Amino acid sequence: MLSSPLNARTRWKMLWRKHVVPGRVVNLCFLIVLISSTLLTWREVVVLQDAYVASHRSVLEKAAVAVDKQMQTGVNLLLFYRNGMQAAMHTPLSSDLLVNVQNEFDCVRRSPQWQINVEKRRTLALRGVSDEAIAQNPLLNRDVPGLQNEMTAALELGYVMRLSAGFPLAPAQTWYASRAGFYLTSGRFISVPGIARQYSALINAPWFIGQSQRENQARGIRWYSAPLNAADKNSGTVIASLPMDYAHYWHGVLAVEFTRDSIRQQLEEALKEEDTGNYQLYDDQFTLLISSTRDKVPVSTFDDSERERLTQAMANNTEGSLRIGTRLISWMNLKHYDGALLRIHTLREGLQDDFGTISIVFGLLWLLFTSMLLISWFVIRRMVSNMYQLQHSLQWQAWHDALTRLNNRGALFEKAKRLCDLCSQQQLPLSVIQIDLDHFKRVNDRYGHQAGDLVLTQAARLIARSLGEDDVAGRVGGEEFCVLLPGKTLAEAVEVAQDIRMRIAGKEILVNHSQTIRISASLGVSSAPEEADYSFDALQSIADRRLYLAKRAGRNQVWSVDDEEPSPSK
């Protein structure tokens, strides 16, 4: 096999033409465009999703601020009430009205349940239980110094409570429960027979018991909650309580209550112009307290696995978002309450808002572009494939003989020139065989031109089978062929010529359904080192001259010399 820089470049060109075909280039270009468009669309989707999450959190922050503001109002009122009572106990008022209150208390303190109502239009009524009921509860104590000052301070507190009830963000209900057996409430009026039952409920509530000096050593505000129950209208409340201490003694507990209706109303007012979504308030134990949905609408709850994922995420971040199934959950911890506000947005709600509409438009545009791209790819790919096949067919027809499928005269001379230059550079032998079929005209005249075409085709196949990988064969005339043998000496070329001659002579060719014929060929051989000339025209002329010597010598011979001595190759 020949090896040279020229041959290496040719090999690279062949590999390039083999692998870099137009169809593959078209496929690669369209694939790059499809991937690029998909990546760009995906980038826009990611940006849109980030904007959606940011908007989601912004709305949630607005709702959280509204709830926090309501909670902060309750905290401020508790601190104000406690400071006011402590100031009133430190500097009690001295008036005949307060003296009358003390005298009335001395008269009713032994009654099972009583009520002292002074100045109904100014202050709230004091309600309480008997000394006997106090003695039965170790947590209560009425025989303490300063009881009169506490009662007068409570009356002043009742006046402030009545004034605060009309505040826009005021809690739904306020209490002061004293350990001395009486209480104040801004809630609805309860008849005297129900006073003992209500007082018992107050002092046994967690927000009262939890404010003892042992339970709340910091003596600060504590939050308590009642879980949401759709069947109970009073459920879902949030209570903030504060111990009332004076002179290192625990007198009672101040408490404010926020109902779910008041918190929901605050959310609705804050989110009038915002999109839909379910807002839920949870305490520090992840217990559902408030839901923005009405009772008739099912409340969005979480199963155990979803609850675990949420609690883990909320434990690590005070605010964030988490996608669970088709729902986007955003949360934000409240500043003035030990809990978090969640916003639950479903896929259906997301598709109905502005971001959902934009996402649908993006998706449809990408589908439209991809569909058009695929259709264009199919059409262009088919056109390029047809053009490539046509080009390949035309190129093959330009370089090959259509009948014998060997190189035509032009292709043979082009390749012969390159082989001559290559062998001349490397000082390699180059041989040429000129072949002519004997008495071919008789075949055409006797059996017809179709039979002649069959003979030419069979002869070309037999010639091709005798050649090596680097050898080149072509048809240069009607029944005349030429073979180039780069790298082969004259003797080797004679062997190849003899093989071709014997193959042709030994072949029976079927010219019609019932008749076969045999043909022969005369061959002339020349070689470059023999003549020291690598000109293909010269080598072919010598081989052609020797071909005619073979014919004059009787045909069916290989002639490799210029004398007219009989050749031993017959």
MIMAR-32698 format. One record per residue (C-alpha): x, y, z; residue number from 0. Coordinates in Angstrom, 2 decimals. Each point is the difference from the previous one (the first is absolute). Example, Ala and Ser with C-alpha at 12.3 -4.5 7.8 and 13.67 -1.06 7.14 Angstrom:
<rs>
      xx      yy      zz num
   12.30   -4.50    7.80   0
    1.37    3.44   -0.66   1
</rs>
This chain:
<rs>
      xx      yy      zz num
    0.00    0.00    0.00   0
    1.30    3.45   -0.91   1
    0.74    2.47    2.81   2
    0.93    3.62   -0.52   3
   -0.84    3.55    1.21   4
   -2.18    0.37   -3.07   5
   -1.79   -3.23    0.78   6
   -0.45    1.04    3.66   7
   -1.64    3.25   -1.05   8
   -2.20   -1.89   -2.37   9
   -0.94   -2.38    2.78  10
   -0.92    2.89    2.27  11
   -2.14    1.49   -2.76  12
   -1.73   -3.33   -0.46  13
   -0.66   -0.29    3.73  14
   -1.31    3.57    0.06  15
   -2.32   -0.67   -2.92  16
   -1.12   -3.27    1.58  17
   -0.95    1.36    3.41  18
   -0.77    3.67   -0.70  19
   -2.90   -0.63   -2.32  20
   -2.57    2.76   -0.60  21
   -2.77   -1.96    1.73  22
    2.00   -0.29    3.20  23
    0.95    3.68   -0.16  24
   -3.68    0.94   -0.34  25
   -0.89   -2.27    2.93  26
    2.74    1.53    2.14  27
   -1.02    3.58   -0.83  28
   -3.66   -0.62    0.77  29
    0.93   -1.84    3.20  30
    2.11    2.96    1.14  31
   -2.88    2.40   -0.77  32
   -2.49   -2.23    1.84  33
    2.24   -0.35    3.06  34
    0.78    3.73    0.02  35
   -3.67    0.98   -0.26  36
   -0.91   -2.49    2.71  37
    2.72    1.32    2.31  38
   -1.02    3.61   -0.61  39
   -3.64   -0.86    0.64  40
    0.95   -1.92    3.12  41
    2.04    2.98    1.21  42
   -3.00    2.26   -0.45  43
   -2.14   -2.53    1.85  44
    2.49   -0.07    2.88  45
    0.04    3.82    0.14  46
   -3.79    0.01   -0.11  47
   -0.15   -2.61    2.74  48
    2.35    2.05    2.20  49
   -2.19    3.05   -0.59  50
   -3.07   -2.07    0.85  51
    1.56   -1.23    3.24  52
    1.13    3.55    0.85  53
   -3.51    1.31   -0.63  54
   -1.37   -2.88    2.06  55
    2.23    0.95    2.92  56
   -0.77    3.70   -0.41  57
   -3.72   -0.64    0.35  58
    0.66   -2.33    2.93  59
    2.14    2.64    1.66  60
   -2.82    2.49   -0.38  61
   -2.39   -2.42    1.67  62
    2.52   -0.83    2.74  63
    0.52    3.69    0.73  64
   -3.77    0.43    0.36  65
   -0.28   -2.93    2.44  66
    3.14    1.11    1.85  67
   -1.43    3.50    0.33  68
   -3.15   -1.43    1.54  69
    2.03   -2.13    2.42  70
    2.24    2.92    0.87  71
   -3.08    2.05    0.86  72
   -1.02   -2.66    2.50  73
    3.49   -0.13    1.49  74
    0.08    3.78    0.36  75
   -3.40    0.00    1.67  76
    1.10   -2.68    2.50  77
    3.10    1.95    0.93  78
   -2.05    3.19    0.26  79
   -2.61   -1.72    2.22  80
    2.62   -1.44    2.32  81
    1.87    3.29    0.31  82
   -3.29    1.80    0.67  83
   -1.03   -2.45    2.74  84
    3.41    0.15    1.64  85
   -0.14    3.80    0.00  86
   -3.54   -0.07    1.40  87
    1.02   -2.40    2.79  88
    2.99    2.11    0.82  89
   -2.09    3.19    0.17  90
   -3.62   -1.02    0.63  91
   -2.83    2.46   -0.46  92
   -1.80    1.20    3.13  93
   -3.64    0.76   -0.62  94
   -3.34   -0.80    1.53  95
   -0.82   -2.15   -3.04  96
    2.94   -2.32    0.59  97
   -0.83   -0.17    3.73  98
   -3.50   -1.08   -0.91  99
    1.46   -2.72   -2.23 100
    2.02   -1.36    2.90 101
   -3.01    0.04    2.28 102
   -2.11   -1.79   -2.60 103
    2.70   -2.62   -0.43 104
    0.05   -0.65    3.74 105
   -3.71   -0.67   -0.22 106
    0.06   -2.43   -2.92 107
    3.36   -1.77    0.40 108
   -1.64   -3.00    1.66 109
   -2.59   -0.43   -2.76 110
    0.61   -2.97   -2.40 111
    0.15    2.46   -2.87 112
   -0.37    3.72   -0.09 113
    0.31    3.09   -2.18 114
    0.92    3.59    0.86 115
   -1.10    2.40   -2.69 116
    1.08    3.57    0.55 117
   -0.57    2.67   -2.64 118
   -1.26   -2.30   -2.76 119
    0.69    2.57   -2.68 120
    3.63    0.53    1.08 121
    1.56   -3.23    1.22 122
   -0.51   -3.76   -0.16 123
   -1.63   -2.02    2.75 124
    2.01   -1.95    2.55 125
   -1.15   -3.62    0.23 126
    1.19   -2.54    2.53 127
   -0.55   -3.02    2.23 128
   -0.23   -0.62    3.75 129
    2.73   -0.35    2.61 130
   -0.90   -3.66    0.30 131
    0.71   -0.62   -3.71 132
    3.34    1.77    0.37 133
    1.01   -2.19    2.92 134
   -0.56   -3.16   -2.06 135
    2.59    0.93   -2.64 136
    3.65    0.18    1.20 137
    0.87    2.27   -2.95 138
   -2.38    2.73    1.30 139
    0.36    2.27    2.98 140
   -2.22    2.86    1.16 141
    1.57    0.83    3.36 142
    2.89    2.05   -1.34 143
    1.01    3.57    0.67 144
   -0.91    2.43   -2.76 145
   -3.24   -1.74   -1.01 146
   -1.91    3.28    0.14 147
    2.59    1.71   -2.21 148
   -0.17   -2.89   -2.49 149
   -3.79    0.31   -0.23 150
    0.09    3.76   -0.53 151
    2.75   -0.45   -2.59 152
   -2.19   -2.61   -1.71 153
   -2.86    2.49   -0.18 154
    2.32    2.53   -1.63 155
    1.14   -2.75   -2.39 156
   -3.62   -0.68   -0.86 157
   -0.38    3.61   -1.04 158
    3.07   -0.27   -2.28 159
   -1.23   -3.32   -1.41 160
   -3.30    1.55   -0.96 161
    1.79    2.82   -1.81 162
    2.38   -2.40   -1.80 163
   -2.80   -2.20   -1.32 164
   -0.68    2.39   -2.86 165
    3.60   -0.05   -1.27 166
    0.15   -1.36   -3.60 167
    2.56   -2.72    0.77 168
   -1.16   -0.68    3.55 169
   -0.28   -3.66    1.07 170
   -3.39   -1.63   -0.06 171
   -0.01   -0.44    3.79 172
    2.09    1.10    3.00 173
    0.14   -1.47    3.53 174
    1.50    0.64    3.33 175
   -0.28   -3.02    2.31 176
    1.10    0.63    3.59 177
    1.21   -2.63    2.43 178
   -2.19    1.77    2.57 179
   -3.18   -1.46   -1.51 180
   -1.26    2.65   -2.42 181
    0.48    0.88   -3.67 182
   -0.71    2.56   -2.73 183
   -0.93   -0.75   -3.60 184
   -0.79    2.09   -3.01 185
   -2.04   -2.84   -1.48 186
   -3.71   -0.48   -0.12 187
   -2.09    0.34    3.20 188
   -0.47   -3.15    2.05 189
   -2.78   -0.27    2.55 190
    0.89   -0.38    3.67 191
   -0.72   -3.76    0.14 192
    2.76   -0.57   -2.59 193
    2.72    2.03    1.76 194
    1.45   -2.89    2.01 195
    0.14   -2.23   -3.05 196
    1.77    2.67   -2.07 197
    2.49    0.81    2.75 198
    0.80   -3.68    0.38 199
    0.61   -0.26   -3.75 200
    2.33    3.00    0.13 201
    2.23   -1.15    2.86 202
    0.22   -3.52   -1.41 203
    0.95    1.15   -3.48 204
    3.61   -0.69   -1.13 205
    0.66    3.69   -0.50 206
   -0.76    0.65    3.72 207
    1.74   -3.02    1.54 208
    3.02    0.49   -2.23 209
    0.63    3.47    1.46 210
    0.88   -1.17    3.48 211
    3.38    1.05    1.30 212
    1.30   -3.53   -0.38 213
   -1.28   -0.47   -3.55 214
    0.94    3.45   -1.28 215
    3.08    1.15    1.82 216
    0.77    2.66   -2.62 217
   -3.44    1.56    0.71 218
   -0.45    0.87   -3.67 219
   -2.76   -0.46   -2.57 220
   -0.96   -3.50   -0.97 221
   -2.09   -1.18   -2.92 222
   -2.60   -2.72    0.09 223
   -2.19   -1.35   -2.75 224
   -3.04   -2.19   -0.61 225
    0.21   -2.23   -3.12 226
   -2.38    0.65   -2.88 227
   -3.13   -2.12    0.01 228
   -2.51    0.63   -2.79 229
   -2.84   -1.24    2.20 230
    0.80    2.43    2.83 231
   -0.39    3.67   -0.79 232
    2.00    0.94    3.13 233
    3.05   -2.03   -1.06 234
    3.03    1.36   -1.74 235
    0.64    2.76    2.55 236
    3.31    1.52    1.02 237
    0.44    1.26    3.56 238
    2.82    2.14    1.36 239
    0.31    0.19    3.82 240
    2.18    2.04    2.36 241
    0.42   -0.43    3.76 242
   -1.08    2.89    2.16 243
    2.65    0.41    2.74 244
    0.38    2.73    2.57 245
    2.40    0.18    2.89 246
    1.38   -3.48   -0.88 247
   -3.44   -1.55    0.33 248
   -1.99   -1.67   -2.75 249
   -3.46    1.54    0.06 250
   -1.52   -1.35   -3.19 251
    0.22   -0.33   -3.78 252
   -0.85    2.37   -2.83 253
   -1.00   -1.63   -3.29 254
   -1.20    0.99   -3.46 255
   -1.66   -2.29   -2.54 256
    0.13    0.11   -3.81 257
   -2.71   -2.04   -1.68 258
    0.41   -1.62   -3.41 259
   -2.68    2.29   -1.42 260
    1.89    3.12    1.05 261
    3.29   -1.31   -1.39 262
   -1.70   -1.09   -3.24 263
   -1.61    3.41   -0.30 264
    3.40    1.63    0.44 265
    1.42   -2.22   -2.75 266
   -2.85    0.81   -2.35 267
    0.44    3.73    0.50 268
    3.75   -0.26   -0.61 269
   -0.44   -2.12   -3.14 270
   -2.93    1.71   -1.68 271
    1.88    0.67   -3.24 272
    2.18   -3.11    0.04 273
   -0.50   -3.40   -1.64 274
   -1.64   -2.99    1.58 275
    1.60   -2.57    2.26 276
   -0.60   -1.71    3.28 277
    1.71    1.57    3.01 278
    0.46   -2.10    3.12 279
    1.33    0.94    3.41 280
    1.93   -2.68    1.93 281
    1.43    0.09    3.50 282
    3.50   -1.13    1.01 283
   -1.24   -3.63    0.17 284
   -1.24    0.23   -3.61 285
   -3.61   -0.12    1.11 286
   -2.48    1.66   -2.33 287
   -1.66    2.99    1.67 288
   -1.43    2.21   -2.70 289
   -0.90   -0.59   -3.64 290
   -1.05    2.71   -2.42 291
   -2.56   -2.33   -1.59 292
   -3.56    0.00    1.25 293
   -1.41   -2.90    1.96 294
   -1.78   -1.48   -3.02 295
    3.24   -0.16   -1.98 296
    2.28   -2.97    0.81 297
    3.12    1.06    1.88 298
    3.31   -0.89   -1.66 299
    1.85   -2.32    2.33 300
    3.20   -2.00   -0.30 301
    0.68   -3.67    0.47 302
    2.77   -1.27    2.28 303
    2.75    0.02   -2.62 304
   -0.92    3.49   -1.22 305
   -0.21    1.24    3.58 306
    3.47   -1.40    0.70 307
    1.48    1.68   -3.09 308
   -1.58    3.32    0.93 309
    1.09   -0.08    3.63 310
    3.58   -0.80   -0.99 311
    0.07    2.83   -2.54 312
   -1.59    2.46    2.45 313
    2.44   -0.98    2.73 314
    2.93    1.05   -2.19 315
   -1.45    3.21   -1.45 316
   -2.31    2.66    1.36 317
   -1.47    0.43   -3.48 318
    0.08   -1.92   -3.25 319
   -1.90   -2.04   -2.55 320
   -0.46   -3.69   -0.63 321
   -1.76   -1.76   -2.86 322
   -2.06   -3.00    1.07 323
   -1.73   -1.74   -2.87 324
   -2.03    2.58   -1.88 325
    0.03    2.47    2.89 326
    2.48    2.75    0.75 327
    0.33    0.54    3.75 328
    1.54    3.25    1.27 329
    0.48    0.77    3.66 330
    1.12    2.89    2.17 331
    0.50    0.04    3.75 332
   -1.83    2.73    1.87 333
    2.01    2.42    2.09 334
   -2.43    0.43    2.89 335
   -1.45   -3.50    0.13 336
    1.57   -3.42    0.38 337
   -1.38   -1.29   -3.26 338
    0.13    0.29   -3.77 339
   -2.33    1.12   -2.76 340
   -0.21   -2.30   -3.05 341
   -1.29    0.76   -3.46 342
   -1.16   -2.99   -2.06 343
   -0.29    0.56   -3.74 344
   -1.27   -2.85   -2.17 345
    0.89   -0.62   -3.63 346
   -3.48    1.01   -1.12 347
    0.24    3.31    1.85 348
    3.48    0.55   -1.43 349
   -1.22   -0.49   -3.56 350
   -2.80    2.50    0.52 351
    2.23    2.89    1.08 352
    2.28    2.17   -2.16 353
    3.06   -2.20    0.40 354
   -2.02   -3.03   -1.04 355
   -1.23    1.75   -3.14 356
    3.54    1.01   -0.91 357
    1.22   -3.56    0.60 358
   -2.70   -1.41   -2.27 359
    0.91    2.51   -2.71 360
    3.68   -0.95    0.33 361
   -0.86   -3.67   -0.27 362
   -2.19    0.50   -3.06 363
    2.62    2.15   -1.72 364
    2.67   -2.62    0.67 365
   -2.27   -2.76   -1.34 366
   -0.80    2.08   -3.09 367
    3.67    0.79   -0.62 368
    1.03   -3.62    0.55 369
   -2.73   -1.25   -2.34 370
    1.03    2.44   -2.72 371
    3.64   -0.92    0.56 372
   -0.73   -3.73   -0.34 373
   -2.07    0.55   -3.14 374
    2.77    2.16   -1.48 375
    2.56   -2.62    0.95 376
   -1.99   -2.74   -1.69 377
   -0.44    2.02   -3.21 378
    3.59    1.26   -0.16 379
    1.41   -3.38    0.99 380
   -1.91   -1.64   -2.82 381
    1.05    2.68   -2.50 382
    3.65   -0.24    1.02 383
   -0.13   -3.80   -0.12 384
   -1.48    0.07   -3.49 385
    2.55    2.58   -1.15 386
    2.84   -2.00    1.54 387
   -1.17   -3.20   -1.66 388
   -0.39    1.83   -3.29 389
    3.44    1.56    0.35 390
    1.52   -3.34    0.92 391
   -1.74   -1.65   -2.96 392
    1.14    2.71   -2.42 393
    3.52   -0.13    1.38 394
    0.07   -3.78   -0.36 395
   -1.34    0.24   -3.52 396
    2.63    2.62   -0.82 397
    2.83   -2.30    1.16 398
   -1.30   -3.45   -0.95 399
   -1.13   -1.87   -3.07 400
   -3.70   -0.72    0.35 401
    0.18   -3.41   -1.70 402
    3.11   -1.56    1.54 403
   -0.01    2.06    3.24 404
    3.74    0.50   -0.40 405
    1.72    3.38   -0.20 406
   -0.71    1.84   -3.22 407
    2.73    1.45   -2.15 408
    0.12    3.39    1.73 409
    0.07   -1.47    3.53 410
    2.62   -2.54   -1.04 411
    2.33    2.65   -1.42 412
   -0.48    2.20    3.11 413
    0.88   -2.84    2.38 414
    2.84   -1.16   -2.27 415
    1.61    3.44    0.21 416
   -0.06   -0.05    3.82 417
    1.37   -3.55    0.13 418
    2.78    0.83   -2.42 419
    1.06    3.00    2.13 420
   -0.14   -2.07    3.18 421
    2.06   -2.91   -1.40 422
    2.50    2.41   -1.52 423
    0.54    1.72    3.37 424
    0.50   -3.29    1.84 425
    1.89   -1.72   -2.85 426
   -2.57   -2.80   -0.05 427
   -0.79   -2.13   -3.05 428
   -3.16    0.78   -1.94 429
   -1.46   -2.35   -2.58 430
   -2.77    0.45   -2.53 431
   -2.10   -2.76   -1.63 432
   -1.92    0.74   -3.18 433
   -2.82   -2.49   -0.71 434
   -2.07   -0.54   -3.13 435
   -2.70   -2.64   -0.45 436
    0.58   -2.23   -3.07 437
   -2.56   -0.05   -2.81 438
   -2.44    2.11    1.99 439
   -1.61    1.35   -3.15 440
   -1.04   -3.53   -0.96 441
   -1.90   -0.29    3.28 442
   -1.94    3.17   -0.73 443
   -0.69   -1.01   -3.58 444
   -1.04   -3.57    0.79 445
   -1.75    0.31    3.35 446
   -0.94    3.65    0.15 447
    1.09    2.98    2.02 448
   -1.69   -1.25    3.19 449
    2.22   -3.06   -0.13 450
    2.96    2.29   -0.56 451
   -0.93    1.99    3.07 452
   -0.16   -3.23    2.03 453
    3.45   -0.95   -1.22 454
    1.43    3.39    0.96 455
   -1.62   -0.17    3.44 456
    1.31   -3.50    0.71 457
    3.48    0.91   -1.23 458
    0.07    3.07    2.28 459
   -0.97   -2.12    3.02 460
    2.73   -2.55   -0.77 461
    2.56    2.77   -0.34 462
   -1.03    1.59    3.32 463
    0.29   -3.35    1.83 464
    3.64   -0.35   -1.06 465
    1.10    3.35    1.41 466
    1.35    1.07    3.38 467
   -1.07    2.81    2.32 468
    2.22    2.67   -1.55 469
   -0.50   -1.09   -3.61 470
   -2.18    2.05   -2.34 471
   -1.97   -1.24   -3.02 472
   -2.02    1.92   -2.58 473
   -1.71   -0.25   -3.34 474
    1.76    2.14   -2.60 475
   -1.86   -1.08   -3.14 476
   -2.73   -2.21   -1.33 477
    1.48   -3.41    0.93 478
    3.31    1.37    1.27 479
    1.06    0.19    3.65 480
    3.01    1.33    1.86 481
    1.41   -1.03    3.38 482
    2.57    1.89    2.14 483
    2.07   -2.01    2.48 484
    1.94    2.35    2.34 485
    2.84   -1.70    1.89 486
    0.14   -3.04   -2.33 487
    2.88   -0.91   -2.27 488
   -0.32   -1.15   -3.56 489
    0.17   -3.66    1.00 490
   -2.71    0.47    2.65 491
   -2.13    1.89   -2.50 492
    0.38   -2.86   -2.49 493
   -1.33   -2.41    2.66 494
   -3.02    2.25    0.57 495
   -0.55    0.22   -3.77 496
    0.21   -3.77   -0.31 497
   -2.59   -0.36    2.78 498
   -2.33    2.39   -1.80 499
    0.49   -1.80   -3.34 500
   -0.72   -3.42    1.50 501
   -3.06    1.23    1.87 502
   -1.47    1.51   -3.17 503
    0.88   -3.00   -2.15 504
   -1.46   -2.46    2.49 505
   -3.30    1.80    0.47 506
   -3.17   -1.15   -1.78 507
   -2.35    2.90   -0.55 508
   -3.74   -0.55   -0.39 509
   -1.13    2.19   -2.87 510
   -3.59   -1.26   -0.21 511
   -2.20   -2.55    1.69 512
    1.67   -3.04   -1.61 513
    3.37    1.05   -1.36 514
    3.35    0.81    1.55 515
    3.20    1.26   -1.60 516
    3.67    0.29    0.93 517
    2.22    2.94   -0.79 518
    3.68    0.78    0.36 519
    2.11    3.11    0.47 520
    3.37    1.25   -1.11 521
    2.10    1.92    2.52 522
    3.04    2.25   -0.23 523
    2.13    0.81    3.06 524
    2.48    2.84    0.66 525
    1.85    1.18    3.11 526
    1.56    3.31    1.06 527
    3.42   -1.21    1.26 528
    0.41   -1.82   -3.28 529
   -0.29    3.24   -1.91 530
    1.16    2.33    2.79 531
   -2.98    2.18   -0.89 532
   -3.00    0.48    2.25 533
   -2.13    1.68   -2.64 534
   -3.32   -1.78   -0.20 535
   -0.43    0.91   -3.68 536
    3.32   -1.63   -0.79 537
   -0.71   -3.08    2.08 538
   -3.45   -0.42   -1.56 539
    1.40    0.46   -3.49 540
    2.58   -2.75    0.61 541
   -2.62   -2.31    1.50 542
   -2.31    0.70   -2.94 543
    2.76   -0.78   -2.50 544
    0.70   -3.30    1.74 545
   -3.76   -0.70    0.04 546
   -0.05    0.09   -3.81 547
    3.09   -2.17   -0.08 548
   -1.98   -2.55    2.01 549
   -2.87    0.23   -2.47 550
    2.29   -0.48   -3.00 551
    1.51   -2.98    1.80 552
   -3.33   -1.76    0.09 553
   -2.05    1.74    2.82 554
   -0.79   -1.37    3.47 555
    3.54    0.89    1.07 556
    1.90    2.26    2.43 557
    2.79    1.95   -1.70 558
    2.61    1.83    2.12 559
    2.85    0.60   -2.49 560
    0.35    2.05   -3.16 561
    1.53   -2.70   -2.26 562
   -2.16   -2.21   -2.13 563
    1.29   -3.21    1.52 564
   -2.79   -2.29    1.12 565
   -0.85    0.67    3.65 566
    0.12   -2.92    2.42 567
   -3.07    1.45    1.76 568
   -2.55   -1.33   -2.45 569
</rs>
